Amino acid sequence: MTARHEEIADELRRAIDREEYTVGSRLPSESELATHYGVSRGTVRQAVATLTSEGLIGSRQGARRVVLASRRSQSFEELRSFAQWARAMGREATGHVVTQEYRPATHEDAVRLQLPIGTRVLHVLRLRGLDGDPVLLERTVYADWISPAVESIEPDCPSVTQRLYDDTGLVFAYGEHIIDAVASGAQDAELLRVRRTSPLLRVRRVTTTREGRPVEWSDDRYRPDAVSFSVRNSIGSNALTRKSAE
């Protein structure tokens, strides 16, 4: 049986996701929440502590809690797959391979994947969705050593990351992300159901194993109405680096 404080924490998560409490706003006081849910302040305190540990709200002695993020945002503090992020929001991730073919590694492929130019690598164009609504195009190039495992995965697999872990034990441990905006071309517009030249949020990423061996590099393009990204930093730790446009 689910504990009452866990039920309240889940209700608060959903309220934050629905933007009943927007990022930057304050939650009601413990006494107000206790009255609203018909529970003790101690039960509310447990629910709030859960959301604080998840990074959704901030807590300071003597002050009301402030909403820091919603689960619609993808944080770069942790390396999550698209499917894992969708599940965290209570949404269903879908995937469909549009095209898949082997090609000789270009200079860019070789640099990003640390392979000789001309190495046979697997290029995959995959359309991802939330509850069936297309939100992301992934153009991914897989290193030669993992390509056969990727090729054998069914085209509509919702989580390639999870399947590779299940089949091979591969763990995607580190990622570098470069974020910018691009205009959608004809193919992007058709697959994502947006107008041509509509702005898309682009994330170029390289993902490696724990040992630093590159697994894949990808050009991911999101519909901006479907997702945002968050980077939490502090005076002692800053995961965000500003770079000039390339």
C-alpha positions in Angstrom: 0.0 0.0 0.0 1.4 3.4 -1.0 2.1 5.7 2.0 0.2 8.9 2.2 3.2 11.1 2.0 4.2 9.3 -1.3 0.7 10.0 -2.7 1.0 13.7 -1.8 4.5 13.9 -3.3 3.1 12.4 -6.6 0.1 14.9 -6.6 2.6 17.8 -6.1 4.8 16.5 -8.9 1.8 16.4 -11.3 0.7 19.9 -10.2 4.2 21.2 -11.0 4.1 19.4 -14.3 0.7 21.1 -15.1 2.3 24.4 -14.1 -0.1 25.0 -11.3 3.1 25.8 -9.5 5.5 27.3 -12.0 9.3 27.3 -11.8 10.3 30.2 -9.5 7.0 30.2 -7.6 6.6 29.3 -4.0 4.6 26.3 -2.7 1.9 26.8 -0.1 3.1 26.6 3.5 3.2 23.3 5.3 0.1 24.2 7.3 -1.8 25.1 4.1 -0.8 21.9 2.4 -1.7 19.9 5.5 -5.2 21.5 5.5 -5.6 20.9 1.8 -4.7 17.2 2.0 -6.2 16.5 5.4 -3.0 15.3 6.9 -0.5 16.3 9.6 2.3 18.7 8.9 4.8 15.8 9.5 3.3 13.9 6.5 3.5 17.0 4.4 7.1 17.5 5.5 8.0 14.0 4.3 6.4 14.6 0.9 8.2 17.9 0.5 11.5 16.3 1.5 11.0 13.7 -1.3 10.6 16.5 -3.9 13.6 18.3 -2.5 15.8 15.2 -2.9 14.6 15.0 -6.6 15.6 18.6 -7.3 12.1 19.7 -8.1 11.9 22.2 -5.2 14.4 24.1 -3.1 14.4 24.4 0.7 15.9 27.0 2.9 15.6 27.3 6.7 12.6 29.5 7.7 11.5 30.1 4.1 8.7 28.7 1.9 9.8 26.1 -0.7 10.5 27.3 -4.2 9.8 25.3 -7.4 13.1 24.8 -9.2 12.1 22.6 -12.1 9.4 20.4 -13.6 9.8 16.9 -15.0 9.1 18.4 -18.5 12.6 19.7 -18.3 15.6 17.4 -19.1 18.4 18.1 -16.7 22.0 17.7 -17.7 23.0 16.8 -14.2 22.4 13.2 -15.1 22.6 11.1 -18.2 19.1 9.9 -19.1 17.8 8.3 -22.3 14.7 9.8 -24.0 12.6 6.8 -22.7 13.8 7.2 -19.1 12.9 10.9 -19.2 9.5 10.2 -20.7 8.8 7.6 -18.0 9.7 10.1 -15.3 6.9 12.4 -16.6 4.4 9.5 -16.7 4.5 9.6 -20.5 4.9 6.8 -23.1 8.0 7.0 -25.3 7.7 5.7 -28.8 10.4 5.2 -31.4 10.5 4.4 -35.1 13.5 3.9 -37.4 13.0 5.9 -40.6 16.3 4.9 -42.3 19.2 2.7 -41.2 22.4 2.0 -43.3 26.1 1.5 -43.1 28.4 4.1 -44.5 32.1 4.8 -44.5 33.1 7.1 -41.6 33.5 10.7 -42.6 36.2 13.0 -41.1 33.6 14.2 -38.6 32.5 10.6 -37.7 36.2 9.6 -37.3 37.0 12.5 -35.0 33.9 12.1 -32.8 34.1 8.3 -32.6 37.9 8.1 -32.5 37.9 5.7 -35.5 39.9 5.7 -38.8 38.3 7.5 -41.7 36.4 5.1 -43.8 35.5 2.7 -41.0 32.1 1.1 -41.6 29.7 2.8 -39.2 25.9 2.6 -38.8 23.8 5.7 -39.5 20.3 5.6 -38.0 17.5 8.2 -38.4 15.0 7.6 -35.7 11.7 9.5 -35.0 10.8 9.7 -31.3 7.4 10.5 -29.8 5.6 11.2 -26.5 2.3 9.4 -26.4 2.4 9.0 -30.1 3.1 12.7 -30.8 6.4 13.2 -32.8 8.8 15.4 -30.8 12.3 14.4 -31.7 14.5 13.4 -34.7 17.7 11.5 -33.8 20.4 11.3 -36.5 22.8 8.9 -34.8 26.1 7.4 -35.9 27.2 4.3 -34.0 30.8 3.1 -33.7 31.7 0.0 -35.6 32.1 -2.2 -32.5 28.5 -1.6 -31.3 26.8 -1.3 -34.7 25.8 -5.0 -35.1 24.0 -4.9 -31.8 22.1 -1.8 -32.7 21.2 -3.2 -36.2 19.5 -6.2 -34.6 17.1 -4.1 -32.5 13.6 -3.9 -33.8 12.7 -0.6 -35.5 10.0 0.4 -33.0 12.0 -0.3 -29.9 11.1 2.5 -27.4 14.5 2.5 -25.6 17.7 1.6 -27.5 19.7 2.4 -24.4 17.9 -0.1 -22.3 18.0 -2.8 -25.0 21.8 -2.4 -25.5 22.2 -2.7 -21.7 20.0 -5.8 -21.6 21.7 -7.5 -24.7 25.3 -6.5 -24.2 25.7 -4.9 -20.7 26.6 -1.6 -22.3 26.3 1.4 -20.0 26.2 4.9 -21.5 28.2 6.7 -18.8 29.3 10.1 -20.1 27.9 12.6 -22.5 28.9 15.9 -24.0 26.1 18.1 -25.3 26.2 21.2 -27.6 22.9 23.0 -27.8 21.8 25.5 -30.4 18.8 26.3 -32.7 18.4 25.4 -36.3 15.7 25.9 -39.0 13.8 22.7 -40.0 14.5 21.4 -43.4 11.9 19.6 -45.6 12.5 16.2 -44.0 12.5 17.5 -40.5 9.3 19.5 -41.1 7.5 16.5 -42.6 8.4 14.0 -39.9 7.9 16.4 -36.9 4.7 17.9 -38.5 5.9 21.5 -38.3 6.3 24.1 -41.0 9.5 24.2 -43.0 12.1 26.6 -41.6 10.3 26.4 -38.1 12.9 26.7 -35.3 14.1 23.4 -33.8 16.2 22.9 -30.6 19.3 21.0 -31.7 21.5 18.9 -29.3 24.7 17.5 -30.7 26.1 14.9 -28.3 28.8 12.3 -28.0 28.2 9.4 -25.6 30.9 7.2 -24.2 31.4 4.2 -21.9 32.8 4.5 -18.4 36.2 3.9 -19.9 35.7 6.9 -22.3 35.3 4.8 -25.4 32.9 6.6 -27.8 29.7 4.6 -28.5 27.7 7.1 -30.6 27.4 10.6 -31.8 24.1 12.2 -32.6 22.4 15.3 -34.0 19.1 15.4 -32.1 16.4 17.9 -33.2 13.5 18.6 -30.8 10.2 20.5 -31.4 10.7 23.4 -29.0 7.1 23.2 -27.8 7.7 19.7 -26.5 10.8 20.0 -24.4 13.2 22.3 -22.6 16.5 21.7 -21.0 17.7 22.7 -17.5 21.2 23.1 -16.1 21.5 23.6 -12.4 24.7 25.2 -11.2 26.2 26.9 -8.2 29.2 29.0 -7.2 31.1 25.8 -6.5 29.9 23.7 -9.4 29.0 24.8 -13.0 28.1 22.2 -15.6 27.3 24.8 -18.2 30.0 26.2 -20.5 29.4 29.0 -23.0 30.9 28.6 -26.5 30.8 30.6 -29.6 28.6 29.3 -32.4 30.3 27.0 -34.9 
